[in-house]
Amino acid sequence: MTPAAFKRSIRDLQVWCSSCMVAFSGADPIGVLIGAKRPSGTLIHKIAVHPDHLRQGHGRHLLTSLSSKLAILGPPKMVAEVPETLVATCGLFSACGYAEEAVLTDYVWQSEENDLREVISFVIPITLDDLAANGLLAEAEPRVCWERSVETLTARKDEIEGLAVASDESIEAFILYLQDGEILSLRSLVEDGGSRLMQLLSQLRARGMITVRFPKVHPSEISQELLEALGFRPAGGHRLYAAKARSA
């Protein structure tokens, strides 16, 4: 974490300085917790303890200290999105009373030459503001990870590009993405077996994006069956933990 990356996370993820904590051993900092705060809750964005001070309760102390603070100041919900590979960290959250709510799956889509599809519908460029104007960024949308929430997308909207399949009356499907090949949102608003989404993915292939990533997909966001039918393959995951803040 560099100073520039930390400043960017304040803008993009709403990292809240009063929800960040440092643990000390004497004068030496040996642990850190970085929290992001929104009205809906607090995300434990990062938590780390120096290797020489593991298994001494510092991680638990950081979590319980933040929990006590949020029990008074709010919001009461606390969440964490922990890579499955960090087994010890998953164990820490479980031991501290966090319940596992879902598994967020990372997907990868790799295009082949024969994936290029003839454009049979009207594909147009689209912006985040266009989606908002059409009521497609409402709070009732499927649950997504913190990094791809409406708040994050809004903060990063100048970096985001989009394409949509449109009819004379409405937007029927859309994709939001970054130039580095990361998908931020993928939605179809009609039942078509994924053909419109496949057309949009084909447009990414035409723009030279051979491999794209769709990280931390919540099970309610889009079905695994549809993603696999489109050619996406799982490539890792995160465990979503949640707890309610309480006084120590």
C-alpha positions in Angstrom: 0.0 0.0 0.0 1.6 3.2 -1.2 0.6 6.7 -0.1 -0.9 7.3 -3.6 -2.9 4.0 -3.5 -4.1 4.9 0.0 -5.3 8.3 -1.2 -7.0 6.7 -4.1 -8.8 4.2 -1.9 -10.2 7.2 0.2 -11.8 8.5 -3.0 -12.9 5.2 -4.6 -13.8 3.0 -1.6 -14.5 5.7 1.0 -11.7 4.6 3.3 -12.5 6.4 6.5 -9.5 7.5 8.5 -11.3 7.3 11.9 -12.0 3.6 11.0 -8.3 2.9 10.5 -6.2 1.6 13.5 -2.6 0.8 14.3 -1.5 -1.7 17.0 1.8 -1.0 18.7 4.3 -3.0 20.7 6.1 -0.3 22.7 7.0 2.3 20.1 6.9 -0.1 17.2 3.8 -0.4 14.9 3.1 -4.1 14.5 -0.5 -4.3 13.1 -2.9 -2.2 11.0 -6.6 -2.2 10.1 -7.9 -0.1 7.3 -11.6 0.4 7.2 -13.9 1.9 4.5 -17.2 3.4 5.7 -20.6 4.0 4.0 -24.1 4.5 5.3 -24.7 0.8 4.7 -21.8 -0.4 6.8 -18.0 -0.6 7.2 -15.7 -2.7 5.1 -12.6 -4.2 6.7 -10.5 -3.4 3.7 -7.1 -4.5 5.0 -5.9 -6.1 8.2 -2.4 -7.2 8.8 0.0 -8.1 11.7 3.8 -8.2 11.5 5.0 -11.8 11.1 7.0 -11.6 14.4 3.8 -10.8 16.3 1.3 -13.3 15.0 -0.9 -15.5 17.3 -0.7 -12.9 20.0 -4.3 -11.5 19.7 -3.4 -8.3 17.9 -5.7 -9.0 14.9 -8.6 -9.8 17.3 -7.9 -6.7 19.3 -8.0 -4.5 16.2 -11.4 -6.0 15.1 -13.0 -5.7 18.6 -11.7 -2.2 19.1 -13.3 -1.1 15.8 -16.5 -3.0 16.7 -16.8 -1.2 20.0 -16.4 2.2 18.3 -19.0 1.4 15.6 -21.4 0.1 18.2 -21.6 3.7 19.5 -21.1 5.7 16.3 -22.5 3.4 13.7 -23.1 2.1 11.1 -23.5 -1.2 12.9 -22.8 -3.6 10.0 -19.2 -4.8 9.5 -18.2 -6.8 6.4 -15.0 -8.3 5.0 -14.2 -9.9 1.7 -11.3 -12.3 2.4 -9.4 -14.2 -0.3 -10.0 -18.0 0.2 -6.3 -18.5 0.1 -5.8 -16.6 3.4 -6.9 -19.5 5.6 -5.6 -17.9 8.8 -7.4 -14.6 8.1 -10.7 -16.5 7.4 -10.2 -18.2 10.7 -9.7 -14.9 12.5 -13.0 -13.5 11.3 -14.8 -16.7 12.2 -13.3 -16.6 15.6 -14.3 -13.0 16.1 -18.0 -13.8 15.5 -18.3 -13.0 11.8 -20.7 -15.2 9.8 -19.9 -16.3 6.3 -22.7 -14.8 4.1 -21.5 -15.9 0.6 -18.6 -16.8 -1.6 -17.6 -14.2 -4.1 -16.2 -15.9 -7.2 -13.5 -14.4 -9.5 -14.2 -15.3 -13.1 -12.0 -15.1 -16.2 -13.2 -15.0 -19.8 -10.8 -15.7 -22.6 -11.8 -15.0 -26.2 -11.1 -17.0 -29.2 -11.2 -15.9 -32.8 -14.5 -17.7 -33.4 -16.1 -15.7 -30.5 -16.5 -12.7 -32.8 -20.2 -12.4 -33.5 -22.1 -10.5 -36.1 -23.8 -7.5 -34.7 -27.5 -8.3 -34.8 -28.7 -5.6 -32.3 -28.0 -2.0 -31.9 -24.8 -1.6 -29.8 -24.1 1.8 -28.4 -21.4 3.4 -26.1 -22.9 4.0 -22.7 -21.7 5.9 -19.6 -22.5 5.5 -15.9 -24.6 8.7 -16.1 -26.6 7.2 -19.0 -27.4 4.2 -16.8 -28.3 6.4 -13.9 -30.6 8.5 -16.1 -32.4 5.3 -17.1 -32.9 4.1 -13.5 -30.4 1.2 -13.9 -28.2 2.1 -10.9 -30.9 1.8 -8.3 -30.3 0.4 -4.8 -32.6 -2.6 -5.6 -30.0 -4.0 -8.0 -28.4 -7.4 -7.2 -25.8 -7.4 -4.5 -22.2 -6.7 -5.6 -18.8 -6.5 -3.9 -17.6 -3.2 -2.3 -15.2 -2.5 -5.2 -18.0 -2.6 -7.8 -20.8 -1.0 -5.9 -22.6 2.1 -7.2 -20.6 4.3 -4.9 -17.3 3.0 -6.2 -18.4 3.1 -9.8 -19.5 6.7 -9.3 -16.2 7.7 -7.9 -14.4 6.1 -10.8 -16.8 7.0 -13.6 -14.2 9.0 -15.6 -12.2 5.8 -16.0 -15.1 3.5 -16.9 -16.2 2.6 -20.4 -19.4 0.9 -21.4 -21.4 -0.7 -24.1 -25.1 -1.5 -24.3 -27.5 -3.4 -26.5 -30.4 -1.0 -27.0 -33.8 -1.1 -28.7 -36.0 1.8 -29.7 -37.5 1.9 -26.3 -34.9 0.8 -23.7 -31.5 -0.6 -22.8 -31.6 -4.4 -23.0 -28.2 -5.3 -21.8 -25.0 -3.5 -20.8 -21.4 -4.0 -19.8 -19.1 -1.6 -17.9 -15.4 -2.2 -18.1 -11.9 -0.8 -17.7 -9.3 -0.7 -20.4 -7.1 -3.1 -18.5 -9.7 -5.9 -19.0 -11.7 -5.8 -15.8 -15.5 -6.0 -16.0 -17.2 -3.8 -13.5 -20.8 -4.7 -14.3 -22.5 -7.2 -16.7 -26.3 -7.2 -16.9 -29.0 -8.4 -19.2 -32.5 -7.0 -18.7 -34.2 -9.5 -21.0 -34.4 -13.3 -21.0 -32.4 -14.3 -24.1 -30.2 -17.1 -22.9 -27.2 -14.7 -22.7 -27.1 -13.8 -26.5 -27.0 -10.0 -25.9 -24.3 -10.4 -23.3 -22.3 -12.6 -25.7 -22.6 -9.9 -28.3 -21.2 -7.3 -25.9 -18.3 -9.6 -24.9 -17.6 -10.1 -28.6 -17.3 -6.3 -28.9 -14.6 -6.4 -26.3 -12.8 -9.0 -28.3 -13.1 -6.7 -31.4 -11.4 -4.0 -29.3 -8.4 -6.3 -28.6 -9.4 -7.6 -25.1 -8.5 -11.2 -25.4 -8.8 -12.0 -21.7 -11.1 -10.2 -19.2 -11.6 -10.5 -15.5 -14.9 -10.3 -13.6 -13.9 -10.3 -9.9 -15.8 -11.0 -6.7 -19.1 -12.0 -8.3 -21.9 -12.4 -5.7 -24.2 -15.4 -6.3 -27.2 -13.1 -6.5 -25.5 -10.8 -9.1 -25.6 -13.2 -12.1 -26.0 -17.0 -12.2 -23.0 -19.2 -12.4 -24.7 -21.2 -15.1 -25.1 -18.2 -17.3 -21.5 -17.1 -16.8 -20.3 -20.6 -17.7 -22.5 -20.6 -20.7 -20.9 -17.4 -21.8 -17.4 -18.9 -21.4 -16.4 -17.6 -18.0 -14.4 -19.9 -15.8 -13.8 -19.6 -12.0 -10.4 -18.5 -11.1 -10.4 -18.1 -7.3 -12.7 -16.5 -4.8 -13.3 -14.5 -1.6 -15.4 -15.3 1.4 -17.8 -12.6 2.4 -18.0 -12.2 6.2 -20.4 -10.0 8.2 -21.0 -9.1 11.8 -22.9 -6.5 13.8 -20.8 -4.1 15.8 -21.0 -4.6 19.6 -19.4 -3.2 22.7 -16.6 -5.2 24.1 
